């Protein structure tokens, strides 16, 4: 029995594997460069998950002459959440916590950083291609890691959330 056309098509498509990615957090200058004190490769290796931003807008809606008129409106800020495993003595958590406190006292231009996300190409898992760059991010939250006596062999994890002014896709 022959497979239907949609199944044949689905088998021939190269689907994206979501587990082959790299994330780089890039200081854009100013004092943000001093806030990220861990080696970039170590920081990238610690990242376990990134929730890419939803692209949404604030629609403009108006009831005019017995009819709805609407337009897309302005794009909202892009929110990104990055989850990471922590290093010995909560090195990453302390780094992001102190960065959050430091950023609250800095001029807004000096707080910015970029987040570059890359995925492995389908033909070579050692070659990565840029897919999206979140530009001019500010740190919004630093989630607290959970300390738990019952989890003897687990690794501490926490998340940071940033908002980006705009995104660049490749």
Backbone bond lengths (Angstrom), bond angles and torsions (degrees), N, CA, C in turn:
res aa  C-N    CA-C-N  psi(-1)  N-CA   C-N-CA  omega(-1)  CA-C   N-CA-C  phi
1 X - - - 1.440 - - 1.527 108.80 -
2 X 1.304 117.07 130.64 1.465 122.49 -178.06 1.522 110.06 -80.05
3 X 1.328 115.20 146.41 1.462 120.17 176.73 1.517 109.86 -74.34
4 X 1.315 115.16 150.00 1.461 118.24 179.11 1.528 109.96 -68.80
5 X 1.333 115.85 161.98 1.468 121.41 -177.64 1.534 112.78 -59.26
6 X 1.361 120.66 -43.64 1.471 118.80 179.89 1.536 112.71 -62.64
7 X 1.345 117.49 -35.87 1.472 120.09 179.69 1.524 109.71 -69.61
8 X 1.330 117.12 -42.04 1.464 120.92 177.21 1.523 110.13 -59.62
9 X 1.320 116.10 -44.67 1.457 120.60 179.73 1.526 110.62 -62.94
10 X 1.322 117.24 -44.50 1.471 121.25 -179.15 1.524 111.32 -61.55
11 X 1.315 117.25 -35.50 1.467 120.08 179.69 1.526 112.03 -72.40
12 X 1.318 117.76 -24.49 1.463 120.61 -177.16 1.529 113.24 -90.54
13 X 1.337 117.42 -11.44 1.466 120.44 -178.49 1.517 109.74 -80.61
14 X 1.318 116.74 140.98 1.464 121.85 174.64 1.528 107.80 -86.40
15 X 1.321 117.20 101.97 1.460 121.92 -179.41 1.512 109.74 -81.19
16 X 1.311 116.48 149.54 1.472 121.26 179.93 1.523 109.95 -78.78
17 X 1.322 116.74 129.78 1.467 122.53 174.91 1.529 107.94 -86.32
18 X 1.339 118.65 113.64 1.467 120.16 -175.19 1.521 114.09 -74.19
19 X 1.348 117.74 -4.65 1.463 118.41 -178.01 1.525 113.51 -94.86
20 X 1.310 117.67 -0.20 1.464 120.89 -179.60 1.524 109.25 -111.11
21 X 1.330 115.62 84.95 1.462 120.05 -177.35 1.523 109.90 -144.48
22 X 1.316 114.73 161.61 1.471 122.67 172.92 1.515 107.56 -132.92
23 X 1.317 116.01 147.03 1.455 122.16 177.48 1.519 107.41 -127.65
24 X 1.319 116.56 130.27 1.457 120.94 175.35 1.522 108.99 -120.67
25 X 1.318 116.02 132.25 1.455 121.59 176.81 1.516 106.64 -104.23
26 X 1.324 115.04 116.53 1.461 121.60 -170.04 1.519 110.54 -114.10
27 X 1.326 117.74 117.69 1.467 119.04 174.08 1.520 109.67 -66.08
28 X 1.325 116.64 140.46 1.466 119.59 -178.96 1.520 111.59 -97.58
29 X 1.310 117.69 5.13 1.462 120.47 -179.99 1.501 110.99 120.64
30 X 1.315 115.95 -175.34 1.458 120.08 -179.19 1.514 110.86 64.49
31 X 1.303 117.53 -149.79 1.452 121.16 -178.01 1.513 112.79 -81.14
32 X 1.328 118.94 -9.50 1.460 120.32 177.23 1.521 110.31 -61.83
33 X 1.331 117.19 -30.30 1.452 120.70 178.54 1.524 110.77 -63.07
34 X 1.316 117.94 -33.93 1.456 121.31 178.70 1.510 113.24 -79.22
35 X 1.336 117.42 -15.39 1.464 120.37 -178.40 1.519 111.95 -77.89
36 X 1.329 117.25 -29.95 1.458 121.03 -179.38 1.524 107.11 -97.97
37 X 1.331 114.53 99.08 1.464 120.14 -170.74 1.517 113.57 -103.04
38 X 1.319 118.17 1.11 1.460 122.12 -179.52 1.518 108.23 -99.24
39 X 1.333 115.75 144.87 1.462 121.52 177.58 1.532 110.25 -51.07
40 X 1.344 118.69 130.71 1.471 121.05 -176.73 1.528 114.07 -55.60
41 X 1.333 118.71 -37.10 1.467 120.33 179.00 1.524 111.11 -67.71
42 X 1.335 117.22 -38.45 1.460 121.03 177.37 1.516 110.39 -65.81
43 X 1.328 116.50 -41.67 1.460 121.02 178.66 1.524 110.38 -62.64
44 X 1.324 117.71 -43.30 1.456 122.13 178.41 1.523 110.88 -62.70
45 X 1.329 117.66 -41.73 1.465 121.65 -179.65 1.523 111.57 -65.59
46 X 1.320 118.02 -28.16 1.465 121.75 -177.93 1.525 112.49 -78.34
47 X 1.323 118.05 -17.78 1.468 121.29 -176.29 1.524 109.73 -76.38
48 X 1.335 115.51 123.80 1.464 120.56 -179.65 1.518 112.77 -102.95
49 X 1.328 117.07 -22.48 1.450 119.60 -172.53 1.527 108.68 -158.54
50 X 1.319 115.91 143.47 1.464 120.52 170.35 1.518 107.89 -136.98
51 X 1.308 115.48 127.22 1.460 120.96 176.65 1.522 107.24 -94.89
52 X 1.325 116.25 106.28 1.457 120.57 -178.73 1.523 109.91 -65.93
53 X 1.300 114.58 153.21 1.461 120.82 -173.50 1.520 112.22 -71.23
54 X 1.323 114.73 145.14 1.452 120.34 168.51 1.528 107.71 -78.24
55 X 1.303 116.33 139.80 1.454 120.57 176.99 1.524 106.64 -97.75
56 X 1.315 116.25 109.78 1.462 119.29 -179.53 1.517 110.20 -139.38
57 X 1.326 114.15 165.35 1.459 119.38 -176.76 1.521 109.56 -133.27
58 X 1.316 115.17 167.55 1.466 121.76 173.66 1.521 107.45 -98.97
59 X 1.332 116.96 98.45 1.459 118.02 -175.81 1.522 112.39 -66.16
60 X 1.306 114.57 148.55 1.456 121.55 175.71 1.530 106.01 -98.99
61 X 1.327 116.22 120.58 1.459 120.52 -178.80 1.529 109.21 -126.62
62 X 1.302 115.49 136.35 1.467 120.14 -179.06 1.525 108.92 -146.95
63 X 1.326 116.66 137.13 1.458 122.44 177.64 1.523 107.28 -94.27
64 X 1.326 117.71 108.73 1.462 122.35 -176.10 1.528 108.70 -129.38
65 X 1.315 115.82 127.68 1.466 122.49 174.85 1.523 112.53 51.75
66 X 1.336 115.39 52.40 1.461 121.72 177.16 1.525 113.55 62.10
67 X 1.351 115.94 28.09 1.455 118.99 -177.85 1.535 109.57 -152.17
68 X 1.331 116.61 144.86 1.465 120.43 176.40 1.529 109.75 -79.97
69 X 1.305 115.94 131.61 1.475 122.67 171.89 1.528 105.81 -115.08
70 X 1.304 116.42 135.58 1.461 118.11 -179.37 1.523 111.09 -150.39
71 X 1.318 113.40 156.77 1.469 121.70 178.02 1.520 107.71 -143.37
72 X 1.312 116.68 166.15 1.456 121.59 -175.97 1.524 111.99 -62.21
73 X 1.311 119.83 -45.36 1.461 121.52 -178.54 1.518 112.12 84.44
74 X 1.329 115.22 -169.42 1.463 119.31 -175.93 1.532 111.26 -77.12
75 X 1.316 116.69 149.03 1.455 121.70 173.63 1.519 108.99 -76.45
76 X 1.314 116.50 139.37 1.461 121.30 177.03 1.525 109.23 -79.19
77 X 1.345 115.72 163.52 1.456 119.53 173.40 1.525 109.07 -62.33
78 X 1.307 116.00 148.10 1.454 121.76 -178.61 1.526 108.63 -91.95
79 X 1.321 117.36 121.90 1.466 121.33 -178.81 1.517 109.43 -102.04
80 X 1.329 116.50 131.95 1.448 123.65 -176.90 1.519 108.27 -124.63
81 X 1.337 117.06 135.79 1.462 121.51 176.64 1.519 108.79 -119.27
82 X 1.328 115.89 126.84 1.462 122.52 -179.12 1.523 107.98 -117.25
83 X 1.334 116.58 125.38 1.464 122.08 176.99 1.518 108.19 -104.52
84 X 1.317 115.71 136.82 1.466 119.89 -179.06 1.511 112.05 -140.19
85 X 1.333 114.85 151.39 1.454 122.08 171.38 1.519 106.61 -80.58
86 X 1.315 115.80 142.29 1.454 117.50 -179.04 1.523 111.19 -91.80
87 X 1.314 115.10 155.37 1.455 122.21 179.31 1.533 109.46 -89.71
88 X 1.293 115.78 -176.07 1.459 121.53 -179.80 1.532 111.55 -56.24
89 X 1.315 115.83 138.12 1.472 123.30 178.77 1.525 113.28 58.53
90 X 1.319 116.89 32.08 1.464 122.36 177.24 1.533 112.36 53.70
91 X 1.308 115.46 44.65 1.464 121.46 -178.42 1.520 112.07 -57.85
92 X 1.339 117.35 -48.16 1.463 119.98 -176.70 1.530 111.57 -70.45
93 X 1.324 116.63 -40.80 1.470 119.25 179.01 1.526 110.43 -61.58
94 X 1.321 116.69 -43.57 1.468 119.68 178.39 1.523 111.21 -64.88
95 X 1.335 117.41 -37.91 1.465 121.05 179.45 1.527 110.20 -62.55
96 X 1.349 117.79 -49.67 1.459 120.82 -177.98 1.520 111.82 -69.69
97 X 1.345 117.41 -35.48 1.473 119.82 177.92 1.519 111.21 -64.32
98 X 1.322 116.89 -44.82 1.466 118.90 179.27 1.528 110.42 -69.35
99 X 1.341 117.75 -33.11 1.466 120.09 176.29 1.524 110.11 -63.58
100 X 1.321 116.67 -41.45 1.468 120.74 178.97 1.522 110.93 -60.49
101 X 1.316 117.07 -44.71 1.464 121.12 178.60 1.528 111.23 -67.04
102 X 1.323 115.60 -40.43 1.464 120.11 -179.81 1.530 110.73 -65.61
103 X 1.342 116.47 -42.59 1.457 120.30 -179.14 1.519 111.93 -62.65
104 X 1.330 117.78 -29.59 1.465 119.54 -178.68 1.525 111.90 -67.49
105 X 1.334 116.71 -17.72 1.468 120.57 -179.28 1.526 112.72 -106.90
106 X 1.316 117.62 2.67 1.458 121.57 -175.03 1.529 111.73 -102.60
107 X 1.308 115.79 159.63 1.454 122.16 173.23 1.533 108.47 -64.16
108 X 1.329 119.34 136.05 1.472 120.74 -173.88 1.525 115.12 -51.87
109 X 1.312 118.03 -35.52 1.464 120.08 -179.13 1.531 111.53 -63.57
110 X 1.336 116.89 -29.43 1.458 120.70 -177.66 1.522 113.67 -84.70
111 X 1.310 118.76 -2.17 1.458 122.37 -177.30 1.525 112.93 -92.75
112 X 1.290 117.98 -9.75 1.458 122.14 -168.11 1.530 113.44 -76.77
113 X 1.336 114.22 149.17 1.465 121.74 171.09 1.525 107.41 -148.62
114 X 1.324 116.62 163.15 1.461 122.45 179.07 1.525 109.07 -111.52
115 X 1.325 116.34 151.33 1.460 121.91 175.38 1.527 106.64 -122.41
116 X 1.327 116.19 117.14 1.462 122.45 179.88 1.528 108.78 -105.22
117 X 1.332 116.76 127.54 1.464 121.98 179.91 1.519 107.77 -113.56
118 X 1.334 115.20 131.25 1.458 121.61 179.59 1.522 108.46 -126.66
119 X 1.331 117.01 149.84 1.464 121.57 173.60 1.523 108.85 -124.52
120 X 1.330 114.25 154.21 1.463 119.63 178.68 1.522 109.22 -70.74
121 X 1.318 115.65 141.40 1.461 119.12 176.13 1.523 108.36 -72.96
122 X 1.323 117.00 154.38 1.454 119.87 -173.87 1.525 113.48 -70.98
123 X 1.317 118.63 -18.85 1.454 119.18 -178.47 1.522 113.16 -97.07
124 X 1.332 119.07 -15.94 1.460 121.41 179.97 1.526 108.70 -149.15
125 X 1.339 117.26 110.92 1.462 120.55 -176.24 1.528 112.67 -72.55
126 X 1.327 117.63 -7.20 1.463 120.77 177.17 1.529 112.09 -94.05
127 X 1.323 117.25 -5.56 1.453 122.54 178.80 1.519 108.73 -107.56
128 X 1.327 115.12 124.54 1.459 119.81 -177.95 1.520 110.06 -111.84
129 X 1.315 114.55 146.97 1.456 121.85 -178.68 1.529 108.35 -122.62
130 X 1.340 116.20 135.47 1.462 120.60 176.72 1.519 109.08 -64.05
131 X 1.349 116.56 134.27 1.461 118.31 174.90 1.529 111.73 -116.49
132 X 1.340 116.87 -34.87 1.463 118.87 -178.84 1.527 109.35 -156.51
133 X 1.323 114.72 144.83 1.460 120.74 176.45 1.522 107.65 -129.17
134 X 1.319 115.63 122.86 1.454 121.49 176.36 1.521 106.87 -90.79
135 X 1.329 116.20 117.28 1.463 121.52 -171.36 1.526 110.65 -100.89
136 X 1.314 114.94 145.57 1.467 123.22 175.98 1.529 112.27 52.42
137 X 1.326 115.47 55.27 1.469 121.08 179.51 1.523 110.48 -80.22
138 X 1.326 115.09 148.78 1.455 120.93 168.81 1.519 107.24 -120.82
139 X 1.312 115.93 147.21 1.456 122.28 -179.92 1.520 109.30 -77.60
140 X 1.331 116.98 123.75 1.458 121.55 -177.75 1.524 110.74 -100.89
141 X 1.335 117.57 -51.51 1.464 120.73 179.18 1.519 110.88 -138.57
142 X 1.317 113.98 151.38 1.460 122.44 170.48 1.518 105.15 -121.79
143 X 1.324 116.43 108.08 1.466 120.79 -178.92 1.516 110.28 -72.03
144 X 1.314 116.19 146.13 1.457 120.48 -179.01 1.512 112.32 -85.05
145 X 1.335 117.40 136.77 1.464 119.77 174.69 1.528 109.69 -71.12
146 X 1.315 116.17 152.65 1.460 121.26 178.74 1.519 109.39 -94.30
147 X 1.322 116.32 127.11 1.462 121.37 173.82 1.524 107.07 -95.26
148 X 1.343 116.74 125.52 1.457 120.63 -171.76 1.521 109.91 -142.76
149 X 1.336 116.62 120.74 1.468 120.99 178.89 1.515 112.75 -71.31
150 X 1.315 118.90 -24.99 1.464 121.10 -176.13 1.524 112.73 -79.54
151 X 1.298 117.95 -13.62 1.466 121.79 -178.03 1.521 109.23 -102.14
152 X 1.308 116.10 77.66 1.464 121.69 -172.26 1.508 115.86 -63.01
153 X 1.316 118.36 -36.82 1.465 120.02 -174.12 1.520 112.82 -113.15
154 X 1.329 118.43 16.96 1.464 118.97 -177.60 1.528 110.74 -88.97
155 X 1.319 114.90 163.75 1.456 121.74 179.35 1.528 107.43 -107.75
156 X 1.320 115.98 135.12 1.467 120.67 -179.46 1.521 109.55 -64.03
157 X 1.332 116.12 136.56 1.459 122.41 177.09 1.515 109.85 -130.39
158 X 1.320 116.02 153.41 1.456 122.37 173.47 1.523 107.96 -154.73
159 X 1.323 116.28 168.71 1.465 121.32 -178.84 1.519 110.26 -124.91
160 X 1.321 115.00 150.91 1.456 120.92 169.32 1.532 106.86 -118.00
161 X 1.312 116.05 149.53 1.453 121.13 176.20 1.526 107.87 -123.16
162 X 1.314 115.33 134.40 1.462 121.28 179.16 1.519 108.72 -130.55
163 X 1.317 115.77 153.56 1.462 121.56 172.79 1.517 108.01 -114.31
164 X 1.318 114.99 135.23 1.461 120.84 -178.47 1.520 110.12 -107.96
165 X 1.326 115.59 144.67 1.465 120.30 177.32 1.518 111.57 -69.81
166 X 1.330 115.91 -39.97 1.456 119.56 178.38 1.522 109.13 -158.62
167 X 1.318 115.79 167.18 1.457 120.45 -179.88 1.521 109.75 -121.57
168 X 1.318 113.56 153.62 1.465 120.94 176.42 1.513 106.07 -124.31
169 X 1.318 116.91 122.65 1.473 120.73 177.86 1.518 108.45 -106.09
170 X 1.317 115.02 151.20 1.464 120.60 -174.52 1.514 110.95 -114.01
